Amino acid sequence: MFPPTRGAAVLAGIALSAASLSLQAQAPAATPPLPDGPGRAQVTMQCANCHALDVALSKRGTADEWSAIVKTMVERGAVITNADAATIAAYLGQHFGPNAAAPAARPAQVAGLPDLPGRDVLTRRCMQCHQMSMWTALRQDRKAWESTVYRMVGRGALWTEDDIRAMADYLARIRGPQ
């Protein structure tokens, strides 16, 4: 392999500077305050490489559930040591566990959604990752909505059966077939 040319080094420096500026510009809006504790630095360094932390940390789970999520991220290519993975899962389980308060939906997220049973669950769960525009063009029956919701569980969503039922019922009422 040949040493990089000066031009290649300059281009690499420009790319790193642009990426750094982009991350710095996003950081205040995307990063919620993280509680102090062992694992905070690893979460910030490892998880924020690929995710906006407000999305990643909107999930709630036990340390074991977080461990499974971290394992999935490693399988998808994240470079995380076993020791760091254990520290991250323990930190997230402690501070973002099942009993931690879920982030509130932003007012713009619920504007235009009918106030029917299930809306709050939908805004807390689906809108952790998606904007309304992701699904408002869809029209499906309840069974298809339930299948959609279960697909998100397969992708790592940590929802209860009651959550799933409430979301599928609500979506079928407001976005069912015409």
BAPA-572084 format. One record per residue: residue in one letter; x, y, z of N, C-alpha, C in turn. Coordinates in steps of 0.2 Angstrom, whole numbers, padded with zeros to 4 digits, always signed. Layout:
<recs>
aXYZXYZXYZ ...
</recs>
This chain:
<recs>
m+0004-0006+0000+0000+0000+0000+0004+0006+0000 f+0002+0011-0004+0006+0017-0004+0004+0022+0001 p+0009+0027+0003+0007+0032+0008+0002+0037+0005 p-0003+0039+0009-0008+0044+0006-0004+0050+0003 t-0007+0053-0003-0004+0059-0005-0006+0065-0001 r-0003+0070-0002-0005+0077+0001-0012+0078+0000 g-0014+0078-0007-0021+0079-0009-0026+0075-0005 a-0025+0068-0005-0029+0064-0001-0030+0065+0006 a-0024+0067+0009-0024+0069+0016-0028+0076+0017 v-0028+0080+0013-0032+0087+0013-0039+0085+0013 l-0041+0081+0008-0048+0079+0007-0051+0075+0013 a-0047+0071+0016-0049+0067+0022-0050+0072+0028 g-0045+0077+0028-0046+0082+0034-0052+0086+0033 i-0054+0088+0026-0060+0092+0025-0066+0087+0027 a-0066+0081+0025-0072+0077+0026-0073+0076+0034 l-0067+0075+0038-0068+0074+0045-0070+0081+0048 s-0068+0087+0046-0070+0093+0048-0078+0094+0047 a-0080+0092+0041-0087+0093+0039-0091+0088+0044 a-0089+0082+0045-0093+0078+0049-0093+0080+0056 s-0087+0083+0058-0087+0085+0065-0092+0091+0066 l-0092+0096+0061-0097+0102+0062-0104+0099+0061 s-0105+0094+0057-0112+0092+0057-0114+0089+0063 l-0110+0085+0066-0112+0082+0073-0112+0087+0078 q-0108+0092+0078-0108+0098+0083-0115+0101+0082 a-0117+0102+0076-0123+0106+0075-0129+0102+0077 q-0129+0096+0077-0134+0091+0078-0135+0090+0086 a-0129+0090+0089-0129+0088+0096-0134+0091+0101 p-0134+0098+0101-0139+0101+0106-0146+0098+0105 a-0148+0097+0099-0155+0096+0098-0156+0088+0099 a-0151+0084+0097-0152+0077+0097-0150+0073+0103 t-0146+0076+0107-0144+0073+0113-0147+0075+0120 p-0151+0070+0123-0154+0072+0129-0149+0072+0134 p-0150+0075+0140-0145+0075+0145-0145+0067+0148 l-0139+0065+0148-0138+0058+0151-0136+0058+0158 p-0139+0054+0162-0137+0054+0169-0130+0051+0170 d-0127+0054+0175-0120+0052+0177-0120+0044+0179 g-0114+0041+0178-0114+0034+0180-0109+0030+0175 p-0107+0025+0178-0103+0020+0174-0106+0018+0167 g-0104+0020+0162-0107+0018+0155-0109+0024+0151 r-0110+0030+0155-0112+0036+0151-0107+0037+0145 a-0101+0037+0146-0096+0039+0141-0097+0034+0135 q-0097+0027+0137-0098+0022+0131-0104+0023+0127 v-0110+0025+0131-0116+0026+0127-0115+0032+0122 t-0112+0037+0125-0111+0043+0121-0107+0042+0115 m-0101+0038+0116-0097+0037+0111-0099+0031+0106 q-0102+0026+0109-0104+0020+0104-0111+0021+0101 c-0116+0023+0105-0122+0023+0102-0123+0029+0097 a-0120+0035+0099-0121+0041+0095-0117+0041+0088 n-0113+0035+0088-0110+0035+0081-0115+0033+0076 c-0120+0030+0077-0125+0028+0072-0132+0031+0073 h-0134+0033+0080-0141+0035+0081-0141+0042+0084 a-0146+0046+0083-0148+0051+0087-0150+0049+0094 l-0147+0051+0099-0148+0048+0106-0155+0049+0108 d-0158+0054+0106-0165+0055+0108-0170+0049+0105 v-0168+0047+0100-0172+0041+0097-0170+0034+0100 a-0163+0033+0101-0161+0027+0104-0163+0026+0111 l-0163+0032+0115-0164+0032+0122-0172+0033+0123 s-0176+0033+0118-0183+0033+0119-0186+0026+0121 k-0182+0021+0120-0184+0014+0121-0183+0013+0129 r-0187+0009+0132-0186+0007+0139-0185-0001+0139 g-0181-0003+0143-0180-0010+0144-0175-0012+0150 t-0175-0018+0151-0171-0021+0157-0164-0021+0154 a-0159-0022+0158-0152-0023+0156-0152-0029+0151 d-0155-0034+0152-0155-0040+0148-0158-0038+0141 e-0163-0034+0141-0166-0032+0134-0161-0027+0131 w-0158-0023+0135-0153-0018+0132-0147-0022+0129 s-0145-0027+0133-0140-0032+0131-0141-0035+0124 a-0148-0037+0123-0150-0040+0116-0149-0035+0111 i-0151-0029+0112-0151-0023+0107-0144-0022+0106 v-0140-0021+0111-0132-0020+0109-0130-0026+0105 k-0131-0032+0107-0129-0038+0103-0131-0037+0096 t-0137-0035+0094-0140-0034+0088-0136-0029+0084 m-0134-0023+0088-0130-0018+0084-0123-0021+0082 v-0120-0025+0087-0114-0028+0085-0114-0032+0079 e-0120-0036+0079-0121-0040+0073-0122-0036+0067 r-0124-0030+0067-0125-0026+0061-0119-0022+0060 g-0113-0023+0064-0107-0020+0062-0104-0015+0067 a-0108-0013+0073-0105-0009+0078-0099-0012+0081 v-0094-0009+0082-0087-0011+0085-0088-0010+0092 i-0090-0014+0096-0090-0013+0103-0088-0020+0107 t-0083-0019+0112-0080-0024+0115-0085-0027+0120 n-0084-0034+0122-0089-0037+0126-0090-0033+0133 a-0084-0031+0135-0084-0027+0142-0088-0020+0141 d-0087-0017+0135-0091-0011+0134-0098-0012+0133 a-0100-0018+0130-0107-0020+0129-0110-0021+0135 a-0107-0024+0140-0110-0026+0146-0111-0019+0150 t-0106-0015+0150-0107-0008+0153-0112-0004+0151 i-0113-0004+0144-0118+0000+0141-0125-0003+0143 a-0126-0010+0142-0132-0013+0144-0134-0012+0151 a-0129-0012+0156-0131-0011+0163-0133-0003+0164 y-0129+0001+0161-0131+0008+0162-0138+0010+0159 l-0139+0007+0153-0146+0008+0150-0151+0005+0154 g-0150-0001+0156-0155-0004+0161-0157+0000+0167 q-0151+0003+0170-0152+0006+0176-0156+0013+0175 h-0154+0017+0169-0157+0023+0168-0162+0024+0163 f-0163+0019+0159-0168+0019+0154-0172+0012+0154 g-0173+0010+0160-0177+0004+0161-0184+0004+0161 p-0188-0001+0162-0195-0002+0161-0199+0004+0165 n-0196+0005+0171-0200+0010+0175-0198+0017+0174 a-0193+0019+0169-0191+0025+0168-0197+0029+0164 a-0197+0035+0165-0202+0039+0162-0201+0039+0154 a-0206+0038+0150-0205+0038+0143-0205+0046+0141 p-0201+0048+0136-0201+0055+0134-0208+0056+0131 a-0210+0063+0133-0217+0065+0130-0217+0066+0123 a-0222+0065+0120-0223+0067+0113-0223+0074+0112 r-0219+0076+0106-0219+0083+0105-0226+0085+0102 p-0229+0091+0104-0235+0094+0102-0237+0093+0095 a-0232+0094+0090-0233+0094+0083-0235+0086+0081 q-0232+0082+0085-0234+0075+0084-0241+0073+0084 v-0245+0076+0089-0251+0074+0090-0256+0078+0087 a-0254+0084+0084-0259+0088+0080-0262+0084+0074 g-0268+0085+0074-0272+0081+0068-0273+0074+0070 l-0271+0071+0075-0273+0064+0077-0279+0064+0081 p-0284+0061+0079-0291+0060+0083-0289+0058+0090 d-0293+0061+0095-0292+0059+0102-0296+0054+0103 l-0294+0048+0102-0297+0041+0103-0293+0037+0107 p-0296+0032+0111-0291+0027+0114-0286+0024+0110 g-0280+0025+0113-0274+0022+0109-0269+0027+0106 r-0272+0034+0106-0268+0039+0103-0261+0040+0107 d-0262+0040+0114-0256+0041+0118-0251+0036+0117 v-0253+0030+0117-0249+0024+0116-0245+0025+0109 l-0249+0027+0104-0246+0028+0097-0241+0033+0097 t-0242+0039+0100-0238+0044+0100-0231+0043+0104 r-0232+0039+0110-0226+0037+0114-0222+0032+0111 r-0225+0027+0107-0222+0022+0105-0219+0023+0097 c-0224+0024+0093-0222+0024+0086-0218+0030+0084 m-0220+0036+0088-0216+0042+0086-0210+0043+0090 q-0207+0037+0093-0201+0037+0096-0196+0037+0090 c-0198+0034+0085-0193+0033+0079-0196+0036+0072 h-0203+0037+0072-0206+0039+0065-0210+0045+0066 q-0210+0049+0061-0214+0055+0060-0221+0052+0057 m-0226+0056+0058-0233+0054+0056-0233+0053+0049 s-0229+0056+0045-0229+0056+0038-0227+0049+0035 m-0223+0045+0040-0221+0038+0038-0227+0034+0037 w-0233+0035+0040-0238+0030+0040-0245+0033+0038 t-0245+0040+0037-0252+0043+0036-0255+0041+0029 a-0251+0039+0024-0253+0038+0017-0256+0030+0017 l-0254+0027+0022-0256+0019+0022-0264+0019+0025 r-0267+0014+0021-0274+0012+0023-0273+0004+0024 q-0274+0002+0030-0274-0005+0031-0279-0007+0036 d-0281-0014+0036-0286-0016+0041-0282-0018+0048 r-0286-0019+0053-0283-0020+0059-0277-0026+0059 k-0279-0031+0056-0274-0037+0056-0267-0034+0052 a-0268-0030+0047-0262-0028+0044-0258-0023+0048 w-0262-0019+0052-0258-0014+0056-0255-0018+0062 e-0258-0023+0065-0255-0027+0070-0248-0030+0067 s-0249-0033+0061-0243-0035+0058-0237-0030+0057 t-0239-0024+0055-0234-0019+0055-0231-0017+0062 v-0235-0017+0067-0233-0016+0074-0228-0021+0076 y-0230-0028+0075-0225-0033+0076-0219-0033+0073 r-0219-0031+0066-0213-0030+0063-0208-0025+0066 m-0211-0020+0069-0206-0015+0073-0204-0019+0080 v-0208-0023+0083-0205-0027+0088-0199-0031+0086 g-0200-0034+0080-0195-0038+0077-0188-0034+0076 r-0189-0028+0075-0183-0023+0074-0181-0020+0080 g-0183-0022+0086-0181-0020+0092-0185-0016+0097 a-0191-0015+0095-0196-0011+0099-0198-0015+0105 l-0198-0012+0111-0199-0015+0117-0206-0013+0119 w-0211-0017+0117-0218-0015+0118-0222-0021+0121 t-0227-0019+0125-0231-0024+0128-0236-0026+0124 e-0240-0032+0125-0245-0034+0121-0251-0029+0121 d-0252-0026+0127-0257-0021+0128-0255-0015+0123 d-0249-0013+0123-0247-0007+0118-0248-0009+0111 i-0247-0015+0109-0248-0018+0102-0255-0018+0100 r-0259-0020+0105-0266-0020+0104-0269-0013+0103 a-0267-0009+0107-0270-0002+0107-0268+0002+0101 m-0261+0001+0099-0259+0004+0093-0263+0001+0087 a-0263-0005+0086-0267-0008+0080-0274-0006+0080 d-0277-0006+0086-0284-0004+0086-0285+0003+0084 y-0281+0008+0087-0281+0015+0085-0280+0016+0077 l-0274+0013+0075-0273+0014+0068-0278+0011+0063 a-0281+0006+0065-0287+0003+0061-0293+0008+0061 r-0294+0011+0067-0299+0016+0067-0298+0022+0063 i-0292+0025+0063-0290+0031+0060-0287+0030+0053 r-0284+0024+0051-0281+0023+0045-0283+0016+0042 g-0289+0014+0043-0292+0008+0041-0294+0009+0033 p-0295+0003+0030-0297+0003+0023-0304+0008+0022 q-0304+0011+0017-0310+0015+0016-0316+0011+0013 
</recs>
